[in-house]
Amino acid sequence: MSRLTTIQRTVAALAVAALTVTALPLAGCGLPFRDPYEAAHATVTGVRQAVHEAGWVTVDFEVSLRPEGSPNAVSWKGTTWQRYGDQPASETEFVSFVVQRAIDPTRPPDHHFFDLHEITEGTLRIESVRYHRSEVLGASAERPWIRLEPGNGLLYSGDPNPSFGVFDRITNPDLGVLDPEWYLRLLESVDMYTAGAAVTDRREEIDGVSTDLYRLSCYLDTRQCPYPDDQDPLLEMFPDYHGIKLRFWLDGDGRPRRLEAELNLLAGRSSGVAYVGKATMTFHGYGEPVDITPPPPADQISPWPPEA
């Protein structure tokens, strides 16, 4: 065999070996390629399921809604204990519910404080039965609770003669912006591009838990963020413009430890009045059962609306 033939055979063997090594990661090493956008989409849209699978969660929240550049504002602060599974229910204790209203523009705004306690049967406000206890509802001392059927809400206004304009209506605590499930449903609905664009390379510690930070921005009721639809009370109030920016921190199980939201809302193009909503929610106590007060019996529920 000539020296030239030997060299040719050696080169051919090396070429085959190189092709074999190149193919190994795809065929034999268990490292199939996965589109990073698909991976991000699975993570983001799976947040709600991951929370539900925990069975229980406690959420501390601070939420506000205000006309942009106005002293008027509504703010809520409290804790929600949520139980998932076959009999979903939640209980919310409001430690602060304040309507700040400048009825006379020449004077500082008045602050109206409302007491409120809520028990909910279900996981989504628009589909759930809710029980509210508050001194301002006009219920009797013997029957301190009122029952709200799905789709019904309440108005709490700091104005003794409310006009029931947009500002008066945002005092409704059932708009969804207080409900952790509202944000979980939103994340579940986003498209692949929106989810992929939300990924960051930042890792942060939340209450001793290592988390990945995501940033998401979209318009509600669009292809990017189909939830909620235009039947949602919030979108009915703000039909023309409703953008949202979200930051959320996910732990190793894909569950949120913290969520921050900023909503930009427009109350009709003709009015030109823009509203800003802000929400901060901290999730903890996953899988730790708590005692949720059961729905009150019929003999503790006052007729609603109040009888004249």
N, C-alpha and C positions, 0 to 999 in steps of 0.2 A: 504494500500500500504506500502510495506516495505521500510525502510530507504535506502537499497541498490538499489531498483528499482528507487527511487526518484533521487539518485545520478547519476545513469546511464542515465536517461532521461535528466537531467540537462547537463551532459557532451555532449550528442548528440546534444542538442539544441545549445550549445556554438560552437560546431564544424560546424554546419550549418551556424550559424551567421558569423563565421570567414571566411568560404568559400565565403559567400555572400559579405562581406566587401572586401575581396581580389579581387573579380571579378568586383567590382564597377568601379574602374578607367578605366577599359577596356570597360565595357559595358554601364555604366550609367552616367559617369561624363564628357563625351566629351573629354577625353584625350587619343586618340588612339596613339599607338606607331608609330613613324616615324623614319626610318633609317636615321641617321645623314649624311651618304654619299649621300643619295638621296636628302636630304634637301640642302646640299652644292652644289650638281650638278645642282639642279634647280636654285639656286642663281647665280652661276658662269656662267652657260650657258644662263641665262636670262639677263645678263648685257647689251648686245647689244640691246635687245628689250626695256629694261627700258630706255636707252638713246634715242632710236628712238621715244618712246612714249612722251618724253618731247617736241619733235618738233624742238627745237633749242638747240644748245650748242656752247660755245666758248672754244677753247682749245689752251693754250699756250704751246709751245714745244721747247725743246732743244735736238738735235740729233747729234750723231757723229759716223763715221765709220773710222777705221784705221787698218793697219797691226800691229799685236802685236809686241811691242818693237821697232817700227819704228817712226821716226819723221813725216812721211807722215800722213795726216789725212784730212777728209772732215767733215765739221760741218755746221749745219743749226740751225737757231733760228728764231722763229716768232710766229704768231697767225693764227689759222684757225677758221673761222665762218662757222658752218655747219647747213644747213636746211634739215630736213627730211620730210616725207610725200609723197604726190602724185608727187611733182616736186622737188626732192632732188637736192641740189646745195651747193657749198661751195666756199669760197674765202680765199686765203692764202696770207698773207703779210709776206714776209721774211725780217726781220730786219738785219739778218746776214747770209751770205752764203760764206764760206771761204774754199778754197782748199790750204792746206799747203803741199808743195812738195819740197823735197830735191833732186834736179836734179843733183847737184854736191855733193857727200857725204863728201867732205872736207870743205864745206861751210854751214852756217846755212840755213835752208829751206826757200824758197820763199813763201810768202803769196799772194794768188790771191783772190780778192774779187769780187763777182758777184752780180749784182742786179737781182732781180727776183720777179715777181708778178704772181699769178696763180688764174684762175677762173675754177671751175670744175662743169660740169653737170653730176650729179650722185653721188653715195655714195661710190663707190669702184673704185680705180684708173684703175685697169685692165679692167673694164667695162665702164669707163666713157670717155667723151670727155673733153679735157683739153685745156685751152687757156693760153699761157705763154707770158709775156712781159719782155724782157730783152735786154739790149743794145748789148750783145754779140751774139745775134741770127742773126744779119744781116738784120733785118727787117727795112723797111724805116721809116722815121719820120712820114709820112702820114699814114702808115699802121704798127703800132708798135706791133701788136699781131701776134702770129702764133698759128695755131690750130693743136692739136694732136689727132688723132683718137684713139679709144681703142686699147691698146696693144703696142702703139708706145711710145718711150721715148726720152729723150735728154741726151747728154753727155756734161758736163762742165769740162774741164781739165785745170789744171794750167800749163801743159807742152805745150810749143809752137809746139812741134813735138810729140804728144801723140802716144804711142805704142798701145793704146786701149787694154791694158791688164786689169786685174781685177781692179787694183787701178783706172785706168782711167774710168772704167765703174761704179764704186761705186759713182762717182760724179753725176750720174743720180738721180734727185730728185723724180722720179716716181717709185723707187724700192718698196715702200710700208712702209718703216720704218718711214716715216714722217707722215703717214696717220693714224689718230685715229681709223678709221674703220678697218684697218688691224689688230689691236690688239683686237678690239671688236669681229671680226670674229674668231680670234684665241680662245678667251674665249668661244665663242659659240660652238666651236667644241670639247672641251676637254671631256674625258671620266669620268665616275663616280669616279674612284679611284684617278685620278689626281685632280679632283675638291675637293674631300674629304680631300686629303692630303694638300690642300692649306689653309685650315682653321687654324686660330690662335686664341688665346684668348686675343689678344691685341686690345684695342680701343684707337683711337687717334683723335685729333681734327685737321681738315684741314679747314683753313679759317673760323673758327667759327662753323663748322659743325662736329658733332660727327660721326665717321666712324669706320668700322671694317676693320682690316688689313688682307689681304690674301697674301700668298706666293706660287707661282706656278713654277714648273720646269719641262721641258719636251724636247723632240726632235721634231722638226717640221716635218710634213708629216709622222707621225707615228700613231699607234692606240691611243696613249695617246693624241696627238695633231694633228688631221688629216689636219688641215688648216695651211698653204696653201698647195696645191698640187705641184708636181714637175714641173708644167708649170709656176709657179710664177717666175718672173724675178730674185728675190733674190736667190731662190733655184736653178735656172738654173746656176747662177754664182757660187754657193757654193753647189755642188751636194753631197758631201761626208759626211759632218758633219755640223749640224746646230742646236745646242742646244740653248735654251732660258730660262732665269730666269725672272720671273715677280713678282713684288710687286704691289698690287693695293688696294686702300682704298675705300670701298663702304659705301654710306650713307644709311639712313633708307629706302630709296626707291630702293636700289639695284643699284644705279648709281655710277660710279667712280668719285671721287673728285681728285684723283692723281693716276698716273701710272708710274712705273719705270721699265725699261726693260734692260737686258744685253744679247746680242747675241754673241755666240761663233761660228765662221764660218771657214770652211777650203776650200781653193781654189784649190781643187784637191789633192788627196793623193800624186801624183808624185811631186808636187811643195812643199808641206809641209808648205805653207805659211798660217798662221792663222790670222784671222781678228776678231776684237772686235767691236761690235756696242753697243752704249748706248743711251737710250732715256728716257727723263723725260717729262711727259705731265700732265698739270693741267687743270681740267675740271670745268667750272663755267658757270654762266648765263643760266642755264637750263630753257627752256620755255620763254626766253626773246628774242623776234625777233630783228634782226639787218638788216640793209640794205646791201644785197649782190649785188655787181655789176653784172648786167646781162651780158650774153655773148656778146662780141663786134659784131657789124654789119659787114657784108661781106666787106664793103669798108674800114674797119680798119684792115683787116687780110692780111698779106703778104703770098705769096706762100711758101710752105714748102715741101721739102728742098729748100733753096734759089736758085733762078735761076742763072746760071753761067753768 
